[in-house]
Amino acid sequence: MGDAELREIFGSFLSPSGGSRQSGEGASHTARPDKLELGDGIPGDKVLQLRVDLQYAQPPIWRRLLLPSSASLADLHIALQLVFGWEGSHLHAFEMPEEPSKRLGRTQFSDPAMGLERAHDEYEYSVGQLLCQPKDRFFYEYDFGDCWRHEIVLEKILDSSEGQAVQCTAGRMRAPVDDIGGLPGWYHALDVMNNPSHPDYEHVCHMLALEPGETLDPNEFDAKEVDVTLRRRLSA
């Protein structure tokens, strides 16, 4: 994906209107559920420290983010795409844990343009409404085929400071690539890339954008480099 395309997608990050909606046929034809009464949540002048883990990955693949509590779920979606290196070419949804005591079942949030039935509008809810105290959590799933499910946990509530609106401050491990076949496909690709005699070798090299004989390091992750990418992409 080129820079011009990324600027178009990410240029309105954290705009006063809560991000730029994507257009699509599903936006006007899918019935929306009643708006949730979640309250104001964490004051908008606070910053949330989040840890985001790609579930079931071993060793753990995770990122730590700082972002305003007033950021919408749509804003968080954009940040997650950037820090994990996803391509934004598949459906996604946020999901709250079930709370039997509050009679809350499986509650989802997504972009209305995606046409997901019973999903609330991710532009209308802030992260600070869903995560109200440390250890609160919810989930983000990207690509319902490969099922990249992320657990998002609130670690700390911090006072706001001047500077960048969203930051990646830490993390571990390279994230998988799109359309690789979920975690089983990712681990298979990491094995095959070191075995030129394997029948899947050429296909794996293509999926990983590698030249024959080239490999990648699954342990590689540079939070500072990712943060520079956030600055560049979100200020474009």
N, C-alpha and C positions, 0 to 999 in steps of 0.2 A: 504494500500500500504506500503510495507516494505522499510527500509532505503536503501537497495541495489538498489531497483527499482528507488527510488527517486534520488539517486546519479547518476544513469545512465541518468535519464531525465534532471536533473538540474546541473550536474557537469560542464558543459561548459558555464554557465551563464556569460554573458558579456565577452565572449572570443573575441579576435581581429577579428575573422571572423563573429561576430554578432550572435553567438549562433549556436547550433548544429541542423541541419535540421532533421526532422523526415522522415523516409522512408515510402513509400506507393505507391500503384499502381497509385493513382491519380496524383502523382508528374510528371509523364512523359506523361500523356494522356490528361491533361486538358489544353486548349488553354489559354495563359496568355494575359491580355490586355497590351497595350503599356505602357511603364514606364512613370509615372507622372513626370512632371518638377516642383518640389516643391522648388528648391533652397537649399541653405545650412542650412537655418533656424538658430536656436540659436547655438552659438559657442560650440564646443564639450567639452570645459573646464568648462562649467557651470553645475549647479545642478538644477533640476526642483523640485519644491514642488507641488505635485498633490493631489487633493481631489477626491476620487472615491466613488460615491454613488450608491448603488443598487437601481435602479429606482423603484418607486411606493411603496417602503417599508415604513410602518408607525408603530412605530417610525422609523426614518431614520437609515439605516444600512450603515456605511461608514468607509473608511480608508484614512489616509493621508500617502503619500509616498514621499521619497526623492530618486531621481535616476539621473544618468548623462544624460545630454541632448543627448549624443551620443548613448544611449541605443536603441537597435532596438525594433520594435513592438513585435518581437518574445521574446525578453528579458522581456518586460513589461507583456506579456501574462504569463510567468513563475511566475513573482512576484505577479500578481493578483491571480493566482491559490493558491499560498502559503498564502497570507494574508487573503483571504476569506475562505480558507480551502476546495477549490474545489478539486475534485479527478482527473481531467484531462482526463476523460473518454468519453468526448463528443466533437463535433465540436465547433469551436469558430470563431469569426470574429471581426475585428475592423471596424468601420464605421464613415466616416466623415459626418458632417451635410451638407445638400444640400445648395449650394450657387448659386441661380439663376443669380446673377449679373456676376458671373464668368463662367456661363454655366456649372457648375459642379453639376451633379446629385448625386445619391447614390453611393459613392465610398467606396469599401470594401477592406480590407487587411486580409490575412489569410496565414496559412501554405500551400504551394502548395501540400503537400502530402494529404491534405484533399479533393482535387478535386473540390473546389468551383469555378464554372464558373464566369468569370469576376472579380475575386478577385485578387488584386495585392499581390505580394510576401512580407509578413511581415518581412522577413529578410533583405530586401533591403531599408527599410525606418526607419529613427530614430524618436524617440518621439519628438525631438527638431525640426524636419521638419514639423510636424503636429501642434504642439503647439508653436506659435512664440511670443505670448505676453499674459500677465495675462488676465484671463477670457476666453481665447480660450478653446474649448472643442471638444471632440469626444467621441465615444461610443465603448464599448466592450460587445459583446454578447456571452455567453457561454451556450451551450445546447439549440439547436433550438426547442426542445420540451417543456422543462420547461421555456425557454426564460428568462434566468438571464441576464438582460440588465443593464450595468453599465455606468454611466455618468462620464467621466474623465475630470476634469477642472484644468487648470494651475493656481495655486494661486500665486506663486512667482518664480522669477529667481534668484538663489543664486550663489555666488562665490564658486568654488570648494574648498573642504577641504580634508585633508588626512583622511583616515579611510575607513569605510565600503562603498561599492559602491552603495548599495541600503538599505534603511531603512524604517521601518514602525514606525512613530512617534506618531500617535494618531488614534482614531477610536471610534466606538460605536456599540454595539449590536453584538451578536453572528450571524454569517451568517447561512443561511439555509443549509441543507444537499443535496447532489446530489439525483436526481430521486424522490423527494418528491412531485412533481406535481406543481411546481411553487409556487408563494407566497400564493395563496389560499390553496394549499396543506400543506404548512409550517404552516400557521396559524391554519388550521384544526388539524394538528399534535400536536401543542402546547396546544390546548384545550383538545384533546383526552387523552394526556399523564397523565392528572390529573383525569381521569374518568375511572377506571378499569371496569366499567359495560358497557362501550361503545362497540358496536360490532367491531369497528376498533382498539380496544386497543392493541391487540397482534401484529397486523400488524404495528402499529405506533411504538411500542416498538422495533420491529425488524428494522424498517427503521432508528430509532434514536439510535440504538445500546444500548438500555436501558434494564436492568433487570426489571422484574415486580416489581412495587412499586417505581422504581427509576425515577427521573425527571431530567430535565436540566433547567438552567436559561437562558432565551433568552436575558437577559440584560448583560450577562457576556461577557467581552472582555478586554484583557490585552495587550496593545500595546507593553510593554516591553517583555512579554513572546513571542509574535509573532515575535518581532525583534530578539530575541535569536534564534528562529526557522529559521529565514532567514539566520542568521550568520552560523548556523550549517549546514543547507541544501545546501547553496550556496558555502560554502567553502569545502564541502566534496569531 
